[in-house]
Amino acid sequence: MRKERQIWLYDTTLRDGSQMEGISLSLEDKLKIAQTLDEMGISFIEGGWPGANPKDELFFSKLKDINFKNAQIVAFCSTRRPGVTPEDEPLLKSILAAETEWVTIFGKSWDLHVTEGIGTTLEENLDMISSTVEFLVSQGRRVIYDAEHWFDGYFNNPNYAMATLRAAQEAGAQWLVLCDTNGGSLPRQISQNIQQMRMDLGNSCRLGIHTHNDSGLAVANSLAGVLEGVEMIQGTINGYGERCGNANLCTLIPNLQLKMQYYCLEDSQLALLSPNSQLISEIVNFAPDDHAPFVGRSAFAHKGGIHVAAVAKNPLTYEHIDLTKVGNKRKIVISEQAGISNILSKAQTFGLTLNKEDKAARKILEKLKLLESQGYQFEAAEASFELLMLDALGKRKEVFELKGFHVHCDLLTTTNSSSLATIKLSVGQEDILEVGEGNGPVSALDHALRKALLRFYPSLSDFYLTDYKVRILNSGSGTDAKTRVLVESSNGKNRWTTVGVSANILEASYKATVEAIEYGLLLEDRQTI
């Protein structure tokens, strides 16, 4: 039964998450992510640091025209600088100009950072905290105080660290957030620290926790904080953040709600977790982590035949939660480790009807294992496997018949390798001879093939290559080694991957390219029915 206690979710993807190496968010990116988080029911969205850069100032200006249904947008800033009054602090003027109800202010908890980092006295730092919070409260703002380096500060000088919290609390901060800024704490240390801090400070304050993942324990440390009475979790989608990242909300939320029975989101909002995780990874231009807990595409993937058979009877045998609650999907992986249950389950996802008694099912399994022993990899090329199944069932349509092809490469140029491909094929009763030119032999072959088929299949003009991967399978064989080629294609609506294997890289590329075209046409037929 769900506990009454709510955990408040504070997302800092737009500020702390964007500090991750490789992430650079445009204004449009930030606005789209903010609206996505709001739809998902996040309580607080930290939008950035107004005054730190023009983009964040424009972001907060644009927010005034957007009606958020669930979230409070929060502006982020440091305390005033040493020797400057809050009224004269330009950074705080920018905070007020953002016109957010909630403001997060961070201050120093660790005496080392006070004396060596910002170069001031311990007394001045306390006044920087209290005067900044008091000023913002006097201007009608509600303040969340982030105690930076809290756990390190408390470990090295507990009396001073506690004094910084009291300064923020007595000045009017509504939340005190304990930060493991360097990410070096362990769950037991987090628990003991909060217990001791509670004894000194009492239960009059509302606590939050902000953890980093430098020790790989950001999620565990946040959960430890919750067990000690913390009510606010600060983190980022997909764990994005500086160095090793921040606490991953995509892991924290389902653990809190599904395993620990705290309330974080409505059930319908929780079901948006997986698709939104993938959406935001696309926005930040990072490949999604397929193996991420709860939300990864492989989080509920089953490869071994025994596993697949058991899951078909009862998903709880190999799945720790109901995957639909986090909006994810089960994935049956096809490989040489597959059993007949994998084949039957995969056939079902393709809309094909098979049972254990069908000779075709056994034929497909035998062909699968044979091809995988030769170097094929169907778990990465499901489009090729579906074509294999259709072929075994006598349902594969012949798009064309190859009569032959030749490829000529000019390797004398100093910049690009100009290639020419000639291909002969037949469609129905008609023979076609076509020539294509490209930057390299595979490109030339692809161009020739498309030119030959476009008159018969106009939708080919919408197909394009999104990825091309080559792997040498038995490198010890030198130039006689087998090559596996994976081709990922798209028509703007769907993506699919096909595979080809041969000792000749051109033949392997041709096989994968032909199946990519064939599968794309199959999708077009389905969508027009």
N, C-alpha and C positions, 0 to 999 in steps of 0.2 A: 504494500500500500504506500502511495506517495506521501512523503513527509510534507509538512506545512512549509518548511523553510525554503525560501527562494534563493537561488544563486543569481546574482546580477552579472550579466556578461558585458564586458568592456573590450571592444575591439580596437586595436591600434595598428591594423594593417596599413592604413594610409600614412602613418607617421613612422612608427618603429619598424613595421614590416618593410616599408619602402627603403630603409637603410641597408637592406640586404644587397650584397654585391650582385650586380647584374640586373637589378630592378630599377626602372626609371618610368614613373607614372606621368602621363600627360594629364592635363586638367580634365579632359573628357573621361580618361580612365578613372580618376579619383571620384568623379561624380557618379559614374556607373557602378563602381564598387560600393559607394555609400548607399545608393538606392537598393542594391542587391542585399546588403546587410540589413537594411531597414525592413525589407520584405520578409527577411528570415527571422525578424523579431529580436535582434540584438538591442540591448538596453542603451548602451553608450557607444558612440562611434567617435573616436578621436580623429579629427580631420586633419590635423597638422599644427604647425607653429606659425600663426599670423605674425608677420613682421620679419620672419627669418628669410623669406624669399617671396618674390612677386606672385608665383604660382599659388602659394597657399593663401595669400591675401585675396586673390581673384576667386579661389575656391570658396572661401567663406562668403564672399560677396554673392556668388551664384547660388549658394545654399538658401539664401533669403527668399528665393523664388520657388523653392521646392517644399512641398508639404510632406513631411515625414510622419508616418503613421505610428511607428513604434519607438524609434530611437531618439535619444537626445544627442545632438552634435556637440562635441566638446572641443574647445580650443586649448592648446598646450603651450606652456611657457615655463621658463625658469623663474626663480625668485628674483627680486631686484638685485642689481650688482652692488658690490661694496661701495659705500660712500655716496650712493645715489638714493634719493627719496623715492618712494613709489609713485608719487605725483609727477616726478620729473623723469621717470624711467620710460624711454621710448618703446621698449618691448611691451610694457603693460598698456600703453596707449593703443598699440595695435591689437592687443587682446580685447580691450573694451570696444574697439571699432568693429570687431568680428560679431558682436552682439549675440553671443551665445549665452544661454542661461547658465550652463555649467562650464567651469574652467578647471583644468588640471595644472597644478603648479608642482614642479619638482625642486627639492632642496637637498642639501648635503647632510647625510647622517654619519658619515665616517670622518673622524677628525683628520685623518690623513689627507682627504680631499680638500678639507677646509684650509689647512695650513699650507699644503704643498700644491694642491690643484688650483684653487682660486686665490691663494695667497692673502688670506685675511685671518682675523682672530676668531676664536671659538665663540666669543660673545657677539661679535658682529654677525656671524652666521645665524645665530639664534634670532637676532633682530631682523635680519633679512627675511627669514621665514615668517615670523609673526607679523611684521609690518606689511609684507606683501599680501598675506592672507587677509588681514584686517582691511586693507585698502580695497581689495576686490569685493569683499563682503559688503563694505560701505557703498559700493557702486551697484549693489543688487545682484552680484554674482554668487552662485553656489559653487563651493570649492572642493575639489578632490586633491588631496595632498599626496604626491608620490615621494616616499622616503627613499631616495636613491642610495644604493649600496647599503641598505638597511642591515642585512644579515652580517655583512663584513664589519660594518660599523659597530653593531651590537657586540660582536665577538671580541673586538679589539678595545672598545671603550663603552661598556653598556650604559654607564651613567650619562655620558654625553649623548649617546644615541637616543636614550629615553627623553632627554631634555629637548631634543629637536622635535620629537613627536608631540610633547606637551605644548611646545610653542605653537605648532600648527593647530592643535586641538583647541587650545584656549583662545586662539585668534578667530576661530569660527569655521574651521574646515569640517565638512560633514563626513568625509571619508578619509581614512588614513591607509595608504597602500604601501605594503612592505615589499621592497624591491630586491631581488637577487640579481643585481645588475651584471655582475661578472659571471653568473651562472655556475658558480663553483660549489654551491651548497648541496647537502644530501638530505633526503626526506626526514631522517631522524633529527638532524640539526634544525630543520625548519620547524618541526613539531615542538622540540624543546625550547626553541627561541620564542615561539608564540606563546607557549605556556608561561614562561618566565615574564615576558612582556605584559601579558594579561594580569599577572599578579601585581606588577608595578603600576600599571595604568588603570586597571579596573575594566569593567565591561560597558563603560559609558560611550565608547566610540565604535563606529562601524569600520570593520577592517576589510581591506582588499589585499590581493597578492599579485605581484608582477614578476615572473620568472623567465630566465634565459636558459638556453639549452646547451651550454658549453660542456656540461658533464653528461649530456644525454638524459637529463632528469627533470626537465622543465615541467612536463605533465605530471610526473610523480610528485614533485615538490608542490605544485598547485593543489593537487588532491590532498596532500598532507596538510596544507593550510586550511582547506575546507573542513577537514576532520577536527581541526582545532578552533573552528568557529568563524573562519573567514567567509564573508558573504559576497565579495566581488572578485571575479576572476578577470585579469587582464591578459590578453593574448592576441594572436593573429590567425587569420585563415591560412591553413597549410603550414603553420609554424614559421612563416617568413620572418626575417629579422637579421640584425647585424651579427656578424661572425657565424655562429652555429644556429642562430634563429631564436625565436621566442616560443613560449608555450603554445602548442597547437590547439586552437579551439575546436578543430574538427575531430580531435581525439578526446579533448576534455569534455565537451558537451554530451556526447553519448555515454561516456563513462559516468558522468554525474547524474544524468537523467535515467538511463536504462539500467545501470548497475547499482547506483547508490540512492536512487529514488528521490533526488532533489528536483525541484522544478526550475528549468531553464527556458524552455520554449514550448509553445503549443505543439501538439503532435504533428499537425499539418506543416508547421514551420521546421520541425526537426527533419521531416521527410525531404526538405530542400537542401539538406546538408551536402549530400554527394554531388548533385548537379551544380550547386553553387561553388563547391570546392573546385570542380573542373572548370567552371566558367571563369572564376577569378584567376586560376592558373593560366588560362588563355589570355586574359586581359593583361597580366603582367609579363606574358610571353615566356613563361616557363613550362617545360613539359610536365604534365601531371605525374605525380608519383603513383604509379600503378599499384604499388605494394603498400600504400599508406593504410593504416588501420581504419576500419569503418567505411572510408570514402573512396579508396583506391579501386580501380577497375578490376584488380586481381584480389581484392580483400575477401571475396567470396568465390574464388576460382578453385575448381577441383580438377585434378589431373589424373590421380591414381584411380584405376577401375573400381577398387573396393570402396573408395570414398564416394565415387559417383553413385554406385549402387545403393549405398547406405543413405545418402542425401535424398535420393529419389523416394525412399520409403519414409524418411523422417529427417527434415533439414537439421534438427537439433543434434544429430549424430556427429556432424562436423562443422556446424556453424554456431557461434556463441551467442548470436542474437538473431532476431527476425530482421533480415536485411532490408525489408521494405520500410522499416521505421526510420532509417537514415537515407532512404531514397536510392539505395544501391540495387544492383542486379547480380544474380548468380551467373557465373561463367563456367561452362564446361570446356576444359582444355583438351585438345586433341593432340596426341603424341604417340610415340611407340610404347609408352606405358599405359595406354588406354585399354580398357576392356570393352566388352560388348555393351555395357551400360553407358559408357561415354558415347558410343555410336548412336544408340537409341535416343539418348537425351539430346545430342546435337541435331539429330534428324528432326526432332520435335521443334527445336528453335528455328530450323529452316522451313518448317511447315510440311515436313515429309513424315509419312506414317510407316513405321517399321516395328517389328517385334522380334523377339529372340529366335523365333522359328524361321524367319525369313532367310533364305540362302543369301540374299543380297547383303544383309547385315554382316554375315560372316565374311563375305567376299570383300566388303568395304574394309573391315578390320584387317584382313590379311594384306590387302593392297596398301593400306596405311602403314603397317609395320614394315612391309617390303620397301616402300619408298623412303620412309624415315631411315632405314638402314643404309640407303643409298645417299643420304645427305639432305633429304627434304625436311622441312620444319613447318608443320601445319598449324602449330599453336600460334605462330606469328603470321599465318596466311590462311585465314578461315575462308576467304573467297575461293581459293584453290581447292580447299577441302570440300566445299559445297559443290563445286563443279565435279569433283571426283565422285561424290555421292550420287549426283544426278546421272553421271555416266554409268555407274553400276546399276542404277534403277532403270536405265534405258530412256531417261527423260532429258538428256542433254542435247540441245539443239546445235546443229553444225552451222556456225556462222560463215565459215569459208573453208576451202581446202587449199593448203599450201602446195605449190608446185616446185618451189625452190627460191633461194635468194643468194645474192653475192654482195659483198661489202668491200669497198676499196678505200684505203686510208692514205692520205698524203701526209707523211711525217716530216717533210722537208721544210715546212713553214716554221717560223720561230715563235709564233704566238699561239695560234689555235690549230688543232689537228682537224683539218677539213676532211670529211668523209662522204662517200657517195654509196648509196645502197640501191640495188635493183632487186625487185621482188616480183615473183610471178605466182598468182593464185587464181582460184575460181570461186565465184559466187553463183550458186545454182548451176546453170549451163553456160555461164559466161566466163571466159578467161580474161584476166587483167594482167597487164605488165606495167609496172610503175617504178619511177625513180624518185629517190628522196635524198636531200643533202642535209648534213647536220654537223654540229661541232662534236665530232667523235662518232664512232661506228654505231653505238646504241641509239644515239639521237637520229642519225641518218636512217637507220632501220625503222625506227618508230614513225618518222615522217613519211617514209615510203608506204608503210602499212596503212597509215591513216588516209593518205591520198587515194590509195587503191579502194578503200572501203567507204569513204565518205559519201559517195554517190548513192550507195545502197543503205547506209545507216547515217542519216544526217545528224543524229544526236551525238555522234562522235566529236563534233565540234565543241561540245561542252566538257569533254573529258580532258583532264590534265594530270600530269605527274606531280605528286607532292613529295615523294621521297624515293630514293634509289640506293639500296645497300648491297654491297658485295662482300662475301666472306670466302676465304680459301679454307677448305675443309681438311685437307690432308697435306699440309705444307711440306712435309718430308718428301713428297713425291716431285717436288720442283715444278717444272713447267707442265707436268702431266697431272697436277693436282686438280681435284674437282672444285668447282666454284658454285656457291649458292647465291642466287640473286633474289632479293625481295624488292618488289615494286609496289609502292603505295600510290593509289590513284583517287581522284575525286571528280564528281560532276557538279560540285558546288552545294550539293545537298547531302551526299553520302560519301563515306571514305571506305575503301576496301584494299586489301593487300593480297598479292599473289606471289607465287614462288616458282623458280625454275632452277634446275641443277644439271650441270654438265661439266665435262673436262674442258669444254670450249666456252669461254665467257660470253661470246656472242650468241651461242645456242641457248645458254641458260637465260640470258637477257631476253631473247626472243620468246622463249616459253612463258616467262613471267609477263612479258608485255602483251602477248596474244591473249592470255587468260584474263589480264586486266581489262582488255577491250571486251572480251566475251562476257565477263561478269557485269561490266557496266551496262552492256546492252540488255542483259537479263534483268537488272534492276529497272531499267527504263520500261521494259515490257510489263513488269509487275505494277509499276506506278501508273500505267495507263489503263490497267484493267479496272 
